[in-house]
Amino acid sequence: MQNTVLKITALTKTYSGGAVKAVDGINLEVRAGEILGFLGPNGAGKSTTIKAVIGVLPFDEGRIEICGYNLKSNPVEAKRLVGYVPDNHIIYDKLTGIEYLDFMGAVYGVDKSDADAKIDEYARIFALTDELAKPIKKYSHGMKQKISIIGAILHEPKLWVLDEPLTGLDPQSAFDLKRLMREYCARGNAVFFSSHVLDVAEKLCDRIAVVKKGVIVEDAFMSELKQRQGERSLEEYFLDLTK
């Protein structure tokens, strides 16, 4: 098995003709079976990095590999191995829930019977079974989040990327998602997610990477992090790193 699922090397992204460095030489790896929390204040470079990883934002320098596939030279192969949950619910809201999920399964070439079984399972987990026949535009914020989550993992991607995934979820759905993330990694996949909810990151993640002004200022396993933070909470340690 390819142990390193995501490898980011010297990633740099600038705006305004090079005047603003949103990401400045980031190096980061996410391994199979691992949940990595990507933390940082607003404007630190989290979303820019994530959009570069999923292949929707071109970058100036560096290299991104998904299970060994170079995102620039082998974009189709790399992107097939990624499932992405955005923070703004960019989905086809004129479709019904089931039409959207059938479409996502077809895009990634998932066998129809396998896709149907997974849709049934995940819809039950997130209490969406009775809502699948309804148009997505009539969904609540939380329901749109849940349908986006299901659509991103139907093809069992090796790398599951989530941008602020708990936003808008009710407590039960948030609990179910955290459990699903852990189970997903136990099957040899990897989860890379950004969050502002530090206590969730502290309890859920195997590793945490903190970015500030486009630079990684901390990358450590939780056991190492707890030694470094001493008597401070993760929140206090994070604020010290990023202030």
C-alpha positions as CSV (number, residue, x, y, z in Angstrom):
1,M,0.0,0.0,0.0
2,Q,1.2,3.5,-0.8
3,N,1.7,4.9,2.7
4,T,1.9,8.6,1.8
5,V,-1.5,9.5,0.4
6,L,-0.9,13.3,0.0
7,K,2.5,14.9,-0.4
8,I,2.9,18.6,-0.8
9,T,6.4,19.9,-1.6
10,A,7.4,23.6,-1.6
11,L,3.9,24.7,-2.6
12,T,3.8,28.4,-3.4
13,K,0.8,30.5,-4.6
14,T,0.9,34.2,-5.1
15,Y,-1.8,36.8,-6.0
16,S,-1.6,40.4,-7.4
17,G,1.1,39.5,-9.8
18,G,3.3,38.0,-7.2
19,A,3.0,40.8,-4.7
20,V,1.0,38.7,-2.2
21,K,2.1,35.2,-1.1
22,A,-0.9,33.3,0.1
23,V,1.1,30.1,0.4
24,D,4.8,30.3,0.9
25,G,6.8,27.1,0.4
26,I,4.5,24.7,2.3
27,N,5.7,21.1,2.8
28,L,3.2,18.6,4.2
29,E,2.4,14.9,4.1
30,V,-0.8,13.0,5.0
31,R,-0.4,9.2,5.4
32,A,-2.8,6.3,5.0
33,G,-4.9,5.8,8.1
34,E,-4.3,9.3,9.3
35,I,-6.6,12.3,10.1
36,L,-4.7,15.5,9.8
37,G,-6.3,18.8,11.0
38,F,-5.2,21.8,9.1
39,L,-5.6,24.8,11.3
40,G,-4.9,28.5,11.0
41,P,-6.6,31.9,11.4
42,N,-8.6,33.5,8.6
43,G,-6.4,34.4,5.7
44,A,-3.6,32.1,6.7
45,G,-3.6,30.1,3.5
46,K,-5.8,27.1,4.4
47,S,-8.4,27.4,1.7
48,T,-5.8,28.3,-0.9
49,T,-3.8,25.1,0.0
50,I,-6.9,23.0,-0.1
51,K,-8.1,24.3,-3.5
52,A,-4.6,23.6,-4.9
53,V,-4.7,20.1,-3.5
54,I,-8.1,19.3,-5.2
55,G,-6.9,20.8,-8.5
56,V,-9.2,23.8,-8.9
57,L,-6.6,26.4,-8.2
58,P,-3.3,26.6,-10.1
59,F,-0.2,27.2,-8.1
60,D,3.1,29.0,-9.0
61,E,5.7,26.6,-7.6
62,G,6.0,23.3,-5.9
63,R,4.5,19.8,-6.4
64,I,1.4,18.0,-5.2
65,E,1.2,14.2,-5.3
66,I,-1.9,12.0,-4.6
67,C,-0.8,8.4,-4.0
68,G,2.3,9.1,-6.1
69,Y,0.4,10.8,-9.0
70,N,1.7,14.3,-9.8
71,L,-1.4,16.6,-9.9
72,K,0.1,18.6,-12.8
73,S,1.3,15.9,-15.0
74,N,-1.4,13.2,-14.1
75,P,-4.4,15.3,-13.1
76,V,-7.1,12.8,-14.0
77,E,-5.5,9.9,-12.1
78,A,-4.8,12.2,-9.1
79,K,-8.3,13.7,-8.9
80,R,-10.0,10.3,-9.1
81,L,-8.4,9.5,-5.7
82,V,-9.8,12.6,-4.0
83,G,-13.2,13.4,-2.5
84,Y,-13.9,17.0,-1.6
85,V,-16.4,18.6,0.7
86,P,-16.4,22.4,0.2
87,D,-17.4,25.0,2.8
88,N,-19.9,26.7,0.6
89,H,-22.1,23.8,-0.8
90,I,-21.3,24.1,-4.5
91,I,-23.7,21.5,-5.6
92,Y,-26.4,21.2,-8.3
93,D,-29.4,22.4,-6.3
94,K,-31.9,21.9,-9.2
95,L,-31.4,18.2,-8.9
96,T,-33.0,16.1,-6.3
97,G,-30.8,14.5,-3.7
98,I,-30.9,11.1,-5.3
99,E,-30.2,12.6,-8.8
100,Y,-27.2,14.4,-7.4
101,L,-25.8,11.3,-5.7
102,D,-26.4,9.1,-8.8
103,F,-24.6,11.7,-10.9
104,M,-21.6,11.7,-8.5
105,G,-21.4,7.9,-8.6
106,A,-21.5,7.9,-12.4
107,V,-18.8,10.6,-12.7
108,Y,-16.4,8.5,-10.7
109,G,-17.4,5.2,-12.4
110,V,-18.9,3.6,-9.3
111,D,-20.8,0.4,-10.0
112,K,-24.6,1.2,-9.8
113,S,-25.4,-1.5,-7.3
114,D,-22.4,-0.5,-5.1
115,A,-23.4,3.2,-5.3
116,D,-27.0,2.4,-4.4
117,A,-25.9,0.4,-1.4
118,K,-23.6,3.2,-0.2
119,I,-26.3,5.9,-0.8
120,D,-28.7,3.8,1.3
121,E,-26.1,3.4,4.1
122,Y,-25.0,7.0,4.3
123,A,-28.5,8.4,3.9
124,R,-29.6,6.3,6.9
125,I,-26.6,7.5,8.9
126,F,-27.4,11.2,8.2
127,A,-31.2,10.8,8.4
128,L,-31.6,11.8,4.7
129,T,-33.5,8.7,3.5
130,D,-36.9,10.5,3.3
131,E,-35.3,13.7,1.8
132,L,-33.6,12.2,-1.2
133,A,-36.5,12.6,-3.6
134,K,-36.7,16.4,-2.8
135,P,-34.9,19.1,-4.8
136,I,-31.7,20.1,-3.1
137,K,-32.7,23.8,-3.4
138,K,-35.3,23.1,-0.7
139,Y,-32.7,21.6,1.7
140,S,-31.6,23.3,4.8
141,H,-28.0,24.4,5.2
142,G,-27.2,21.2,7.2
143,M,-28.9,19.0,4.7
144,K,-26.9,20.4,1.9
145,Q,-23.8,19.8,3.9
146,K,-24.8,16.2,4.5
147,I,-25.6,15.5,0.8
148,S,-22.2,17.0,-0.2
149,I,-20.5,14.7,2.3
150,I,-22.2,11.6,0.9
151,G,-21.4,12.6,-2.7
152,A,-17.7,13.1,-1.8
153,I,-17.1,9.5,-0.6
154,L,-19.3,7.3,-2.8
155,H,-16.2,6.4,-4.8
156,E,-14.2,5.6,-1.7
157,P,-11.4,8.1,-2.5
158,K,-8.0,7.5,-0.9
159,L,-7.9,11.1,0.2
160,W,-11.0,12.8,1.8
161,V,-10.6,16.6,1.9
162,L,-13.1,18.5,4.0
163,D,-13.2,22.3,4.4
164,E,-14.9,23.3,7.7
165,P,-17.1,20.1,7.5
166,L,-18.9,20.5,10.8
167,T,-20.4,23.9,10.0
168,G,-24.2,23.8,10.0
169,L,-24.5,20.2,11.3
170,D,-26.7,19.3,14.2
171,P,-25.0,17.6,17.1
172,Q,-26.0,14.1,16.1
173,S,-24.9,14.6,12.5
174,A,-21.6,16.1,13.7
175,F,-21.0,13.1,15.9
176,D,-21.8,10.7,13.0
177,L,-19.5,12.5,10.7
178,K,-16.6,12.4,13.2
179,R,-17.2,8.6,13.6
180,L,-17.3,8.2,9.9
181,M,-14.0,10.0,9.4
182,R,-12.4,7.7,11.9
183,E,-13.9,4.6,10.3
184,Y,-12.8,5.8,6.9
185,C,-9.2,6.1,7.9
186,A,-9.3,2.7,9.5
187,R,-9.9,1.3,6.0
188,G,-6.5,2.6,4.9
189,N,-7.7,6.0,3.6
190,A,-6.6,9.5,4.8
191,V,-8.6,12.6,5.9
192,F,-7.3,16.1,5.5
193,F,-9.6,18.7,6.9
194,S,-9.6,22.3,8.0
195,S,-11.4,23.6,11.0
196,H,-11.8,26.5,13.4
197,V,-13.2,24.2,16.1
198,L,-10.0,23.4,18.1
199,D,-11.6,21.1,20.7
200,V,-12.9,18.9,17.8
201,A,-9.4,18.9,16.2
202,E,-7.8,18.0,19.5
203,K,-10.1,15.0,20.1
204,L,-10.3,13.7,16.5
205,C,-6.9,14.3,14.8
206,D,-3.8,12.1,14.7
207,R,-1.8,15.1,13.6
208,I,-2.2,18.8,13.4
209,A,-0.6,21.3,11.1
210,V,-0.9,25.0,11.8
211,V,-0.4,27.5,9.0
212,K,0.2,31.2,9.6
213,K,0.7,33.8,6.7
214,G,1.2,30.9,4.2
215,V,3.8,29.1,6.3
216,I,3.5,25.9,8.4
217,V,4.5,26.9,11.9
218,E,3.6,23.6,13.6
219,D,3.3,20.0,12.3
220,A,3.1,17.4,15.0
221,F,1.3,14.3,16.2
222,M,-1.2,14.9,19.0
223,S,1.1,13.1,21.5
224,E,4.0,15.4,20.6
225,L,1.7,18.5,20.7
226,K,0.5,17.8,24.2
227,Q,4.1,17.7,25.4
228,R,4.8,21.0,23.7
229,Q,1.7,22.8,24.9
230,G,2.4,21.8,28.5
231,E,-0.3,23.1,30.8
232,R,-1.9,25.2,28.1
233,S,-5.0,24.1,26.2
234,L,-4.7,23.5,22.5
235,E,-6.6,26.8,22.1
236,E,-4.0,28.7,24.1
237,Y,-1.2,27.0,22.3
238,F,-2.8,27.8,18.9
239,L,-3.2,31.4,19.8
240,D,0.4,31.7,20.9
241,L,1.5,30.2,17.6
242,T,-0.6,32.4,15.4
243,K,-0.8,35.8,17.2
